[in-house]
Amino acid sequence: MWRKIQLKTRLFAILTGLVLISFIGGTVMVWYTYRIERLLSNVIDKHLAAFESAEALETALVNQKGFVSYYLMDHNPDWLRQLGEYRQIFKERLLEAKQNSDESSQNEILARIEHEYNQYIASKDRVIDFYKASRTAEGATLHVKVRSSFFTILDLCNKYKSLHKQQILKTREVSHTHALQLRIIAALAAGASALLALGLAIFLFNQILDPVHRLAMEAERHPGKKRTENDISALHRSVRGLLEDVDTTRHELEKSREHLLQSEKLALVGKLAAGMAHSIRNPFTSVKMRLFSLSRAMELTETQREDLSVISEEIRHIDTIVQNFLEFSRPPRLQIQRISPSIVVNQALQLLVHRLKSYAVEVTVKRQELLPEILIDPEQLKEVFVNLIVNACEAMEHGGEIVITENVTTVSGLGKSAIIEVIDNGPGIPETLRDKVFQPFFTTKDEGTGLGLAIAARIIEEHQGRIEVVSPKDRGTTFSMVLPLEDRVS
């Protein structure tokens, strides 16, 4: 049941329990503190005051002893006056004791003390009267009896004081009991908090920290490398790396999808071209021969010759399209040889020297040295360079400049590779058309077949390389070809 609850809910429940126990324990401790404070205040304000009254009552009684005997010896009336003062003090202390008493047992003792004291005073006054009347013998006899009353009152005062002492001791026991209960509650709360904290630590380790550690170890991109960061930072770094890999993989998948779609189109074109090529070329060959015979055998006017020329040119254009179909559907096998791609670039430029002049285009080759020799088909690769250079010339209607750069660098997925870029300063390719330039039959020319760049891309791919196009807005076009230097073509 516990494992079926969500991780967030379990964690919240444990934290809530820990907070509640801490809060309840703290509240109970504060409450007990106030309760003990009230208890001690009661002891101090009430029982201790009553105990002091009992002490004062006893002292006032003791202070009355001996004054009559002193009077008997010298008949000095000051002794009787002082006796009267102490009697008044005793009555005041007795009244205070009554005010501080709130229990029946205490009131009963105080009533007995008051009764015995009144009788004691009356008897003592009779003794004084006997002594004043010079009836010393009678006064002495009564004086002995009065002394016993004095000790009776003194015993009652001690009993009254003992009652308050017992009350203070009882309050002390209650305070000790409350303190013990408070310690037990505090210990239970501390124990429960410790158990919950231990449970929370185990829960965090088993449900969060340990899985995070394992996930960080599994997601580590360099398993053998010692990590100096914590698991969260390592996991964050690994996840970021995985996201970057996902983006790269997604990009590669998109390119693979495009290549797959292009391959499907190429397969369809191949089937179409294979079925139609011969059926179309044979009749057009016969038409071309008959037109040639007519042009030689007949006397034609200038207009008729011009019409025949246009017809022948259109037939030649159709024948070129059919030829491209054939090349696309049945590409020749690569005639591999070890040669530097730089030499192939030079051959292509030599082949196009007159056409470049006719287009008023100037070509600059930037290389530090010839590229390393690799296994390539120089004729097909030359066809790629020718196609790219001619396309660049046709894009620059009023002449321009083409820069060909050659470099060697390391490319992801291909290793050490030769990079050849054909850069023109023409109008560039619109962004909406940039992803379509390598698709078969896509062309912006009035008389183009749309197969030139598709054939170029296929030739580069057969050499285990890749070709890309970059065309910033109004800043020309760059075709970049990557050819691996390792022997991958067979």
C-alpha positions as CSV (number, residue, x, y, z in Angstrom):
1,M,0.0,0.0,0.0
2,W,2.8,2.4,1.0
3,R,4.7,1.7,-2.2
4,K,1.6,2.5,-4.3
5,I,1.5,6.1,-3.0
6,Q,3.3,8.6,-5.1
7,L,6.8,9.6,-4.1
8,K,5.8,13.3,-3.6
9,T,2.9,12.3,-1.4
10,R,5.0,9.9,0.8
11,L,7.7,12.6,1.2
12,F,5.1,15.2,2.2
13,A,3.5,12.8,4.7
14,I,6.8,12.1,6.5
15,L,7.7,15.8,6.6
16,T,4.1,16.6,7.8
17,G,4.4,14.0,10.6
18,L,7.8,15.3,11.6
19,V,6.5,18.9,11.8
20,L,3.4,17.9,13.7
21,I,5.3,15.9,16.3
22,S,7.7,18.8,16.8
23,F,4.9,21.3,17.0
24,I,2.8,19.2,19.4
25,G,5.9,18.4,21.6
26,G,6.9,22.0,21.7
27,T,3.3,23.1,22.5
28,V,3.0,20.5,25.3
29,M,6.4,21.6,26.8
30,V,5.3,25.2,26.7
31,W,2.0,24.3,28.4
32,Y,3.7,22.3,31.1
33,T,6.1,25.2,31.6
34,Y,3.3,27.5,32.3
35,R,1.6,24.9,34.5
36,I,4.7,24.4,36.6
37,E,5.1,28.1,36.9
38,R,1.5,28.5,38.2
39,L,2.1,25.7,40.6
40,L,5.3,27.2,42.0
41,S,3.6,30.6,42.1
42,N,0.8,29.0,44.2
43,V,3.3,27.5,46.5
44,I,5.2,30.8,46.9
45,D,2.2,33.1,47.1
46,K,0.0,31.0,49.2
47,H,1.5,28.1,51.1
48,L,4.8,29.8,51.8
49,A,2.9,33.0,53.1
50,A,0.7,30.8,55.3
51,F,3.8,29.0,56.6
52,E,5.4,32.3,57.4
53,S,2.2,33.3,59.2
54,A,2.3,30.1,61.2
55,E,5.9,30.9,62.1
56,A,5.0,34.4,63.1
57,L,2.0,33.2,65.2
58,E,4.3,30.8,67.1
59,T,6.9,33.5,67.6
60,A,4.2,35.9,68.9
61,L,3.1,33.3,71.4
62,V,6.6,32.5,72.6
63,N,7.3,36.2,73.1
64,Q,4.5,36.4,75.6
65,K,6.2,34.0,78.0
66,G,7.9,35.3,81.2
67,F,6.3,38.8,81.5
68,V,4.1,37.8,84.4
69,S,7.0,36.3,86.3
70,Y,9.0,39.5,85.7
71,Y,6.1,41.5,87.0
72,L,6.0,39.3,90.1
73,M,9.6,40.0,90.8
74,D,9.6,43.8,90.7
75,H,5.9,44.8,90.1
76,N,7.0,47.0,87.2
77,P,3.9,47.8,85.1
78,D,6.0,48.0,81.9
79,W,6.1,44.3,81.8
80,L,2.4,44.1,81.7
81,R,2.3,46.8,79.0
82,Q,4.8,44.8,76.8
83,L,2.7,41.7,77.4
84,G,-0.3,43.5,76.1
85,E,1.6,44.6,72.9
86,Y,2.6,41.0,72.2
87,R,-0.9,39.8,72.8
88,Q,-2.0,42.3,70.1
89,I,0.6,41.0,67.8
90,F,-0.5,37.5,68.3
91,K,-4.1,38.4,67.5
92,E,-3.0,40.1,64.3
93,R,-0.9,37.1,63.2
94,L,-3.9,34.9,64.0
95,L,-6.1,37.0,61.8
96,E,-3.5,36.8,58.9
97,A,-3.4,33.0,59.4
98,K,-7.2,32.9,59.1
99,Q,-7.1,34.9,55.9
100,N,-4.4,32.6,54.3
101,S,-6.2,29.4,55.3
102,D,-8.6,27.8,52.8
103,E,-8.9,24.2,54.1
104,S,-11.1,22.9,56.8
105,S,-8.3,21.2,58.6
106,Q,-6.4,24.4,58.9
107,N,-9.5,26.4,59.9
108,E,-10.2,23.8,62.6
109,I,-6.7,24.1,64.1
110,L,-6.9,27.9,64.0
111,A,-10.3,27.8,65.8
112,R,-8.8,25.6,68.5
113,I,-5.8,27.9,68.8
114,E,-8.1,30.9,69.1
115,H,-10.2,29.1,71.7
116,E,-7.3,27.9,73.8
117,Y,-5.6,31.3,73.5
118,N,-8.6,33.1,74.8
119,Q,-8.8,30.8,77.8
120,Y,-5.1,31.2,78.2
121,I,-5.4,35.0,78.3
122,A,-8.3,34.9,80.7
123,S,-6.4,32.6,83.1
124,K,-3.3,34.7,82.8
125,D,-5.2,37.8,83.6
126,R,-6.6,36.1,86.8
127,V,-2.9,35.3,87.7
128,I,-2.0,38.9,87.2
129,D,-5.0,40.0,89.4
130,F,-3.9,37.6,92.2
131,Y,-0.4,39.0,92.0
132,K,-1.7,42.6,92.1
133,A,-3.8,41.7,95.2
134,S,-0.7,40.2,96.9
135,R,-2.4,36.8,96.8
136,T,0.9,35.3,95.6
137,A,0.2,31.7,96.6
138,E,-3.1,31.5,94.7
139,G,-1.5,33.3,91.8
140,A,1.4,30.9,91.7
141,T,-0.9,27.8,91.8
142,L,-2.9,29.2,88.9
143,H,0.2,30.3,87.0
144,V,1.4,26.6,87.0
145,K,-1.9,25.6,85.3
146,V,-1.6,28.4,82.8
147,R,1.8,27.1,81.7
148,S,0.2,23.9,80.5
149,S,-2.3,25.9,78.4
150,F,0.7,27.7,76.9
151,F,2.3,24.5,75.7
152,T,-1.0,23.3,74.4
153,I,-1.3,26.4,72.2
154,L,2.3,26.0,71.2
155,D,1.6,22.4,70.1
156,L,-1.4,23.6,68.1
157,C,0.8,26.3,66.4
158,N,3.3,23.6,65.5
159,K,0.6,21.4,64.1
160,Y,-0.7,24.3,62.0
161,K,2.8,24.9,60.7
162,S,3.2,21.2,60.0
163,L,0.1,21.3,57.8
164,H,1.6,24.0,55.6
165,K,4.9,22.2,55.5
166,Q,3.1,19.0,54.4
167,Q,1.3,21.1,51.7
168,I,4.6,22.5,50.4
169,L,6.0,18.9,50.3
170,K,2.9,17.8,48.5
171,T,3.2,20.6,46.0
172,R,6.9,19.6,45.5
173,E,5.8,16.0,44.8
174,V,3.2,17.2,42.3
175,S,5.9,19.4,40.6
176,H,8.3,16.5,40.5
177,T,5.5,14.4,38.9
178,H,4.8,17.0,36.3
179,A,8.5,17.4,35.6
180,L,8.8,13.6,35.1
181,Q,5.8,13.6,32.8
182,L,7.3,16.5,30.9
183,R,10.5,14.6,30.5
184,I,8.7,11.5,29.3
185,I,6.7,13.5,26.8
186,A,9.9,15.3,25.6
187,A,11.7,11.9,25.3
188,L,8.8,10.4,23.4
189,A,8.6,13.4,21.1
190,A,12.4,13.3,20.6
191,G,12.3,9.6,19.9
192,A,9.4,9.9,17.4
193,S,11.2,12.8,15.7
194,A,14.4,10.8,15.6
195,L,12.6,7.8,14.1
196,L,10.8,10.0,11.5
197,A,14.1,11.7,10.7
198,L,15.8,8.3,10.3
199,G,12.9,7.1,8.2
200,L,13.1,10.3,6.1
201,A,16.8,9.8,5.6
202,I,16.3,6.1,4.6
203,F,13.5,7.2,2.3
204,L,15.5,10.0,0.7
205,F,18.5,7.6,0.2
206,N,16.5,4.7,-1.2
207,Q,13.9,6.7,-3.2
208,I,15.9,9.7,-4.4
209,L,19.6,9.8,-3.6
210,D,20.5,6.3,-4.6
211,P,18.4,6.3,-7.8
212,V,19.9,9.6,-8.7
213,H,23.4,8.3,-8.1
214,R,22.7,5.2,-10.2
215,L,21.2,7.3,-12.9
216,A,24.2,9.7,-12.8
217,M,26.5,6.7,-13.2
218,E,24.5,5.2,-16.1
219,A,24.2,8.6,-17.8
220,E,27.9,9.4,-17.4
221,R,29.4,10.1,-20.8
222,H,33.0,9.3,-19.7
223,P,32.7,6.2,-17.3
224,G,36.4,5.9,-16.7
225,K,36.9,9.5,-15.7
226,K,36.9,10.4,-12.1
227,R,34.2,12.9,-11.1
228,T,34.8,15.8,-8.7
229,E,31.2,17.1,-8.8
230,N,28.2,15.8,-6.9
231,D,25.6,13.5,-8.4
232,I,23.0,16.2,-9.1
233,S,25.6,18.3,-11.1
234,A,26.9,15.2,-12.9
235,L,23.4,14.2,-13.8
236,H,22.6,17.7,-15.0
237,R,25.7,17.7,-17.1
238,S,24.9,14.2,-18.5
239,V,21.3,15.1,-19.3
240,R,22.4,18.3,-21.1
241,G,24.8,16.1,-23.1
242,L,22.0,13.6,-23.9
243,L,19.8,16.5,-25.0
244,E,22.5,17.7,-27.3
245,D,22.9,14.2,-28.6
246,V,19.1,14.0,-29.1
247,D,19.2,17.3,-31.1
248,T,22.1,15.9,-33.2
249,T,20.4,12.6,-33.7
250,R,17.1,14.4,-34.7
251,H,19.0,16.5,-37.2
252,E,20.7,13.3,-38.6
253,L,17.3,11.6,-38.8
254,E,15.8,14.5,-40.6
255,K,18.7,14.4,-43.1
256,S,18.3,10.6,-43.4
257,R,14.6,11.0,-44.0
258,E,15.3,13.5,-46.7
259,H,17.8,11.2,-48.3
260,L,15.3,8.3,-48.0
261,L,12.7,10.4,-49.8
262,Q,15.2,11.4,-52.4
263,S,16.2,7.7,-52.8
264,E,12.6,6.8,-53.3
265,K,12.2,9.5,-55.9
266,L,15.4,8.3,-57.6
267,A,14.2,4.7,-57.7
268,L,11.0,5.9,-59.3
269,V,12.9,8.0,-61.8
270,G,15.1,5.1,-62.5
271,K,12.2,2.8,-63.4
272,L,10.6,5.5,-65.5
273,A,13.9,6.4,-67.3
274,A,14.7,2.7,-67.9
275,G,11.3,2.1,-69.5
276,M,11.1,5.2,-71.6
277,A,14.7,6.1,-72.6
278,H,15.1,3.8,-75.6
279,S,11.5,4.2,-76.8
280,I,12.0,8.0,-76.9
281,R,15.6,8.2,-78.2
282,N,15.2,5.9,-81.2
283,P,12.3,7.9,-82.9
284,F,14.2,11.2,-82.2
285,T,17.4,9.7,-83.7
286,S,15.4,8.9,-86.9
287,V,13.8,12.4,-86.9
288,K,17.3,14.0,-86.5
289,M,18.6,12.0,-89.5
290,R,15.7,12.9,-91.7
291,L,16.0,16.6,-90.8
292,F,19.7,16.5,-91.6
293,S,18.9,14.9,-95.0
294,L,16.2,17.4,-95.8
295,S,18.5,20.3,-94.9
296,R,21.1,18.9,-97.4
297,A,18.8,17.9,-100.2
298,M,16.4,20.9,-100.3
299,E,16.9,24.5,-101.2
300,L,15.6,26.3,-98.1
301,T,15.0,29.9,-97.4
302,E,16.7,31.6,-94.5
303,T,13.4,31.4,-92.5
304,Q,13.1,27.7,-93.2
305,R,16.7,27.1,-92.2
306,E,16.1,29.0,-89.0
307,D,13.0,26.8,-88.3
308,L,15.0,23.6,-89.0
309,S,17.7,24.9,-86.6
310,V,15.2,25.5,-83.8
311,I,13.7,22.0,-84.4
312,S,17.1,20.4,-84.3
313,E,18.0,22.4,-81.1
314,E,14.8,21.3,-79.3
315,I,15.4,17.7,-80.4
316,R,19.0,18.0,-79.0
317,H,17.6,19.3,-75.7
318,I,15.1,16.4,-75.5
319,D,18.0,14.0,-76.2
320,T,20.0,15.6,-73.3
321,I,17.1,15.1,-70.9
322,V,16.8,11.5,-71.9
323,Q,20.5,11.1,-71.5
324,N,20.3,12.5,-68.0
325,F,17.5,10.1,-67.3
326,L,19.7,7.2,-68.4
327,E,22.6,8.4,-66.2
328,F,20.3,8.8,-63.3
329,S,18.7,5.4,-63.6
330,R,21.8,3.4,-64.4
331,P,24.8,5.3,-63.0
332,P,28.1,3.9,-64.2
333,R,30.3,2.1,-61.7
334,L,33.0,4.2,-60.1
335,Q,36.3,3.9,-62.0
336,I,38.5,4.2,-58.9
337,Q,42.0,5.4,-58.9
338,R,44.3,7.2,-56.4
339,I,44.5,10.8,-57.2
340,S,44.4,14.2,-55.5
341,P,41.0,16.0,-55.7
342,S,43.0,19.2,-56.4
343,I,44.1,17.8,-59.7
344,V,40.4,17.1,-60.6
345,V,39.5,20.7,-59.7
346,N,42.3,21.9,-62.1
347,Q,41.0,19.6,-64.9
348,A,37.5,21.0,-64.5
349,L,38.7,24.6,-64.6
350,Q,40.8,23.8,-67.7
351,L,37.8,22.3,-69.4
352,L,35.7,25.4,-68.6
353,V,38.2,28.1,-69.4
354,H,36.4,29.4,-72.5
355,R,33.0,29.2,-70.9
356,L,34.2,31.1,-67.9
357,K,35.4,33.9,-70.2
358,S,32.0,33.9,-72.0
359,Y,30.3,34.4,-68.6
360,A,32.8,37.1,-67.5
361,V,33.5,35.0,-64.4
362,E,36.9,35.0,-62.7
363,V,37.9,31.9,-60.6
364,T,40.3,32.0,-57.7
365,V,41.6,28.8,-56.1
366,K,42.8,29.0,-52.5
367,R,45.0,26.2,-51.4
368,Q,48.2,25.8,-49.4
369,E,49.1,22.6,-51.2
370,L,47.5,19.9,-53.2
371,L,45.1,17.8,-51.3
372,P,46.3,14.2,-50.3
373,E,45.7,11.5,-52.9
374,I,42.6,9.4,-52.2
375,L,40.6,6.7,-54.0
376,I,38.1,8.5,-56.3
377,D,36.6,8.4,-59.8
378,P,38.1,11.5,-61.3
379,E,35.7,11.7,-64.3
380,Q,32.5,11.6,-62.2
381,L,34.1,14.0,-59.6
382,K,35.0,16.3,-62.4
383,E,31.4,16.2,-63.6
384,V,30.4,17.4,-60.1
385,F,32.8,20.4,-60.2
386,V,31.8,21.3,-63.7
387,N,28.1,21.2,-62.7
388,L,28.7,23.4,-59.7
389,I,30.8,26.0,-61.5
390,V,28.4,26.2,-64.5
391,N,25.5,26.7,-62.1
392,A,27.4,29.5,-60.4
393,C,28.2,31.1,-63.7
394,E,24.5,31.0,-64.8
395,A,23.4,32.5,-61.5
396,M,25.7,35.5,-62.0
397,E,24.1,37.0,-65.1
398,H,26.5,40.0,-65.4
399,G,29.7,38.2,-64.4
400,G,31.2,37.8,-61.0
401,E,33.8,35.9,-59.0
402,I,34.0,32.2,-57.9
403,V,36.4,31.2,-55.1
404,I,37.4,27.6,-54.7
405,T,38.9,26.7,-51.3
406,E,40.6,23.5,-50.3
407,N,41.4,22.4,-46.7
408,V,42.0,19.3,-44.6
409,T,40.2,19.0,-41.3
410,T,38.5,16.4,-39.0
411,V,34.8,16.0,-39.6
412,S,32.4,14.3,-37.1
413,G,31.5,10.9,-38.4
414,L,34.0,11.0,-41.3
415,G,37.3,11.5,-39.5
416,K,40.1,13.4,-41.4
417,S,38.6,14.7,-44.6
418,A,39.2,17.0,-47.5
419,I,36.9,20.1,-47.7
420,I,36.3,21.7,-51.1
421,E,34.1,24.7,-51.3
422,V,32.7,26.5,-54.4
423,I,31.8,30.0,-53.4
424,D,30.1,32.6,-55.7
425,N,29.0,36.2,-55.2
426,G,25.7,35.8,-57.0
427,P,22.2,36.6,-55.7
428,G,22.1,33.4,-53.6
429,I,19.3,30.9,-53.1
430,P,16.1,31.9,-51.4
431,E,15.6,30.1,-48.0
432,T,12.4,28.5,-49.2
433,L,14.2,26.8,-52.0
434,R,17.5,25.9,-50.2
435,D,16.3,22.5,-49.0
436,K,15.1,21.5,-52.5
437,V,18.2,22.1,-54.6
438,F,19.3,18.4,-54.4
439,Q,15.9,17.0,-55.2
440,P,15.5,15.4,-58.6
441,F,13.7,17.5,-61.2
442,F,13.8,20.7,-59.1
443,T,15.0,23.6,-61.2
444,T,14.6,27.3,-61.5
445,K,15.9,27.4,-65.1
446,D,13.6,27.6,-68.1
447,E,15.5,24.8,-69.9
448,G,17.0,22.9,-66.9
449,T,16.3,19.2,-66.2
450,G,16.6,19.5,-62.4
451,L,18.9,16.5,-62.3
452,G,22.4,18.2,-62.3
453,L,22.7,18.8,-58.5
454,A,20.9,15.5,-57.7
455,I,23.5,13.6,-59.8
456,A,26.3,15.6,-58.1
457,A,24.9,14.7,-54.7
458,R,24.7,11.1,-55.6
459,I,28.3,11.0,-56.9
460,I,29.6,12.6,-53.7
461,E,27.6,10.1,-51.6
462,E,29.0,7.2,-53.6
463,H,32.4,8.5,-52.6
464,Q,31.2,8.1,-48.9
465,G,31.2,11.9,-48.6
466,R,28.6,14.6,-48.3
467,I,27.6,17.9,-49.9
468,E,25.9,20.9,-48.3
469,V,24.7,24.3,-49.5
470,V,24.9,27.6,-47.5
471,S,23.4,30.7,-48.9
472,P,23.0,33.8,-46.7
473,K,20.5,36.3,-48.0
474,D,21.9,38.3,-50.9
475,R,25.4,37.2,-50.1
476,G,26.1,34.5,-52.7
477,T,26.1,30.7,-52.4
478,T,28.6,28.2,-51.0
479,F,28.6,24.5,-52.0
480,S,30.7,22.5,-49.5
481,M,31.9,19.0,-50.4
482,V,33.5,16.7,-47.8
483,L,35.5,13.7,-49.0
484,P,37.0,11.3,-46.3
485,L,40.7,10.8,-46.7
486,E,40.5,7.2,-45.4
487,D,40.0,4.6,-48.1
488,R,36.2,3.9,-47.9
489,V,35.4,3.7,-51.6
490,S,35.6,0.2,-53.1
